[in-house]
Amino acid sequence: MNEYRLLGKKGEGTFSEVLLGRHMSSNREVAIKYMKSKFQSIDAVNSFNEIRALRRLTEHPNIVKLLDVLYDSNTGSLALVLELMDMNVYEAIKGRKHYFPENRVGRWMSQLLFAVEYLHDKGIFHRDIKPENLLLYQNETLKLADLGSCKGMDSKQPFTEYISTRWYRAPECMLTDGYYSTGMDIWAIGCVFFEVLALVPLFPGKNEVDQVNKIHKVMGLPPDDLLTYFKKSCKSKSGKGNRPLREMDRKPHKNAGKSIDSWLHKCKISYEAIDTIKVLLTYDAEQRPSATEALRLPYFDLYREAYTGMTPSTCSTNAVRSPPYPSDSEGNETVETASSKGPTTHLEAGSARLPSDDYKARSHRSGFLEYAHLLIVLVTAGFFAVRKIPLPICITIEAAVVDQRGTNA
């Protein structure tokens, strides 16, 4: 198949590896998400959770666009061709020495809420919102990605207990046996909002018990009636089978609720932003705002009108990439302590070819996906200077630079 040229490997997660590619006829760079699982039929491909979700959500400017689906029936290999963004939010904050301007973060969070509002209106919740799944383009646009964990709101509870990345997991996801809903997405947005402003994670738990304890240390213990509800939402009905509920520290914390204020004040963050984060982190999911209600909070007044910004779809299709984004020289305030995705928190110390409307997956006998996998193997093994490999198909491998940090795709 001559439609795409592979340029290298961008990253790797638990379920997929991401390659950088170029659409030959348009010269547009794309991201090719190569799935590690095998698919036995085209029907299996078309019922794949992430593909189904992306087909339903493709029109929103703040949700990453699915451009093509590549399937090899001989091997069962599947790859999703997605629009290419500059980087994810984690990459933007990693090792950064200056805080982002608050108005930029506010714009990003409003775009995230617009995306989640659209998602929820379509009857879907994401279940894995985290910095790695939020993609950035230049100075303007944030897009929600990686919809492989999403779930229909009309699905019958209880849901899968182990879902979402731990640091962004809402209390009800850990203290019940699968009784949660759209509120978990709002909680995760609150965690991300804090992290992008402060450049450190808010609740970096080492395990689920530690995660719950870190939440309680910052937010305080939940009221007894909510704990009673949690117990009733466990398989044992007494809560004894739920380890976080059984082993969590029940001692009240004197400074609960003050840590968010003190840390964000050091970052020169407005009171309105701090109050908004607290609202998003409302402990009781029933009291937590919906995405629509969150967008009506006073803090988001400036961003109320839907903002699309510059997207890859509206820009030139040449292969020139934008400069590294975003610049660490931005911002007037310097981070007081080096941030890292480590186990402790500082709070404790103080147009490619667009597919048709139905995106029917096609079977490619060209061997594209096998050689995509070959590229992955070669890159991982250390063959970083490969220019061309003689293959029985017209695919050129120009270069391969490994992003040493894998993403949880």
Secondary structure, DSSP 8 states (H G I E B T S, - for coil): --SEEEEEEEEE-SSEEEEEEEETTTTEEEEEEEESS--SSHHHHHT-HHHHHHHHHTT-TTB--EEEEEEETTTTEEEEEEE--SEEHHHHHTT--B---HHHHHHHHHHHHHHHHHHHHTTEE-S---GGGEEEETTTEEEE---TT-EETTS-SS--SS-S-GGG--HHHHHSSS---THHHHHHHHHHHHHHHHSS-S---SSHHHHHHHHHHHH----HHHHHHHHHTSTTSSSTT-HHHHHS--S--TTTTTHHHHHHHHTT--HHHHHHHHHHT-SSTTTS--HHHHHTSGGGGGG-S------GGGS--SS----SSS-TT--S-B-SS---S-S--GGGG-------TT---EE-TT-HHHHHHHHHHHHHHT-TT------SSS--B------SS----
